[in-house]
Amino acid sequence: MRDLHWELSTLYEIGRMLSASPEINDLAQTVVEAAVNLATADASWLALHDKQRKVFFYGASHNLPADIARELINVLEDRLAGDSTGSFVPIILTDIAEHEGLRNLAEKTSLKAAVVVPIVYKDSPAGVLAVFWNRSGRILSERMEPVFLLANQAGAAIENARLLEEARQRSAALVAISKVAQTIGASTDMRWALNVVMDEANRLLGTDLSSIRLIDTNTGDLAIRASRGFSKQTLKRIRLKVGQGVPGWVAEHGQPLIVNDCRHEPRLDYYPCDAEQISSMVSVPLLLEGRTIGVLTVARSEPKWFTEEDQNLLLILAGQAAVAIENTRLYDQAKRRLSEQKILYRLAQELASTPDVPSVLKFIVTHITQSFGAKFGSLRMLDEAGDYLMIGAIWGITDEYTKLANENVQMALAPDTPTGQSPAALAIRNKRICAVNNIFKDRRFTAWREMARMDGYTSVVAVPLIPADAPIGVLSLYFRDVRKLQPSESELLQTAARTSAIALQRAMLDERLLKEEVTRRALEEISHLKTEFVSLVSHELRTPLTSIQGYVKLMVAGHSGELNEIQCEFLNTVSRNTDRLIALVNDLLDISRIQSGKLDLVLEPLDLRELFERELESLKAIADERGITIVTDVEPSIPMVRADIHRLGQIISNLVSNALKYSPESTTIKLAAYPVDKNVLIKVIDAGMGIAPEERGKLFQMFYRGENDAIKHIRGTGLGLAITKHLVEMHGGKIWVESEKGHGSTFSFTIPIAPPGP
Amino acid sequence: MPKVLIVDDEADVVRLLQFRFEKEGFETITAMDGTTAVAMVESDSPDLVLLDIMMPLMDGMEVLRQIRSRRRTSKTPVIMLTAKTASITVDEARQLWVSDYIMKPFDPEILVRKAKKALKIPTD
């Protein structure tokens, strides 16, 4: 009766206690304390069973030193494992000192007897409860029974607590993952995103140490990009490459790895023993599209094992970290592209609206130098021969350079000159960007170190401006500190240089065209003035000359009364000089028209016989005076020619006048015309003194006068034959001379036959 | 006795031609602008007109056109005096019945010969 009552009240008490401790750790503690109370024992110990890994782990203890309590798990491990296979039988030890593994416990404590009871729930182990007494020998059943009762009850309670814990963990994990996902989705700061991942991992897995390492594909380094819990000193000492250490193994294989006993893990040899204590760790790969880009590792100092579930959770977080890294990479890339686009857009926009070359030069050097954060920049232009560079524009430049620029100093490009070995010269010669990361360490530019020290730069980048295939200049950027251009930056600089080069060339072309346009307009104006002048002279000079010549001729002809011999001679002199003046005016006007291209022909079909008759009529007086006969030889059937009546008349008149001038008295001049193919060949044949062969070539040159003494007295402008030749050629004909010294000359020219008219 | 109308805006030239043609036995009348010239051709019916091309207001070509547009004077012989080459084409000359032309400055003797030829008066 008492037993039943006791049993019921004990059961009630146990149930009350167990149900008050929903947490597994609290529950374990409650159980060990209850065991001591109910069994009037002196100490107790509890191990819990890990269902997944099928191993026992330390749960709680009461009245036992901590180190001994933790060691017990190792001692009991073998027996517990054996027992867990099927039969769960309580073990009763009347003297624990008799058991080898427990001798240490017996020595360090006063404990003597023990009962080890399995805790079972639905035929599977949930834990082990051990209860110790200070007295050795047989244990009273009333002391043992509460232990059995407690063990029976604890099975269900532990299972409940475990399920609750699992549910709670799962929900916490979900919350954490969702939080991480949100954080990462909204973050463009990689370090911050990685810190969030690690904090959540530490919180979920109850760890205090964590790190994220990323693989450098170039060097194979596994550099730590974020960490928690490690000191700076440790971080410096735990440098790893792919394949080294636990993270290295994970990086190499792309597989997660749990190390629950760090003391015996050979892959942890690298880890310094005086660094932060680690007893177990998990490393998982950061996978991005199946590629391992890094490793997430968490570790803890307390000897608590990691489960597969922990590992899976960590894998999810690692996936988030990978996304964060990729996001920030994409974001950085997008940001860089955007800024590159901005630089190029601004450049193109500004250059398109910049009108003159100096402004274009100034803008290029200012914008690009500032965009790349250089200390100063210079733009040198290649001279036309390509031998020298001259400062085109500068920005942020030192006094020295400003002085150079002001003096417009030329920089020789030839490789054997000192300046020919500058980065700018190399860039021009090789038509490639020349980047000097550190001028004080680059042996190619030792000669420039002094200058660099003076101007305060360390790095220099020279990029040639090549609009098509030939460089027109070079842009140099000078950086205060060591500046290694990233491939994308180098590409941007070259694109900017190309854009600039094209704009610059266009501006230069525009400027040249503008100059040419100004010149062209000036020439047009001059030409216009010249035409005006010619027109004015032709009228204003001819009008008085008409009167002078007319009146003189009247008097010479005796119309104003009889003249005495002297008067007649003098008036003839006036008349002859008037004729010369008229001839000169006419020739100069023609030359002026020819040179300005203002001599226009009005081509129409002409009858040569009429034309000859008209022209010869004007020359008859002179011919008669000198007793020279002019005969014509033209068939009546001669075809019409296509010519300008005045100009063809002028050609004939010039040639016949010349023949008259150079013919001895009482000779004959023959003017003949024959059709030859599509032309009419016209000949002016005289019986004059003839022309020496060496003179014939110069005959048609402007201002050429015969050098023969015999003709020096014959006056002329030296323009007649030049004008004649030009007029013939304008008609589409040719002119030439055949002559033999002393046997007369024959001037021949062709004029096209007029096409049959309507 | 043929009647010749001398048209030129230059008084010296008019006087020169007047003198020379009167010497030759011509009756001369003169005009120093285009409008007067057109009116005189109409009213005085000259046998020959010596017509300067370059004149202010109405130039010689226009005077010629107006003369030719009147039936009574459509065939009156006209010799053009020109100071500029290419100021009259053969085609124009043909269309406007130009008898002849002479370039300024000219020898008055040649002009006289041309005038006689136009009037079909035999020369010596």
Interface residues (C-beta under 8 A of the other chain):
Chain A: S535 S538 H539 R542 T543 L545 T546 S547 I548 Q549 G550 Y551 K553 L554 A557 H559 T578 I582 D600 L601 V602 E604 L606 E617 S618 A621 D644 I645 H646 R647 Q650
Chain B: E10 D12 V13 L16 L17 F19 R20 K23 M54 A83 K84 T85 A86 T89 V90 D91 M103 K104 P105 F106 D107 P108 E109 I110 R113 K114
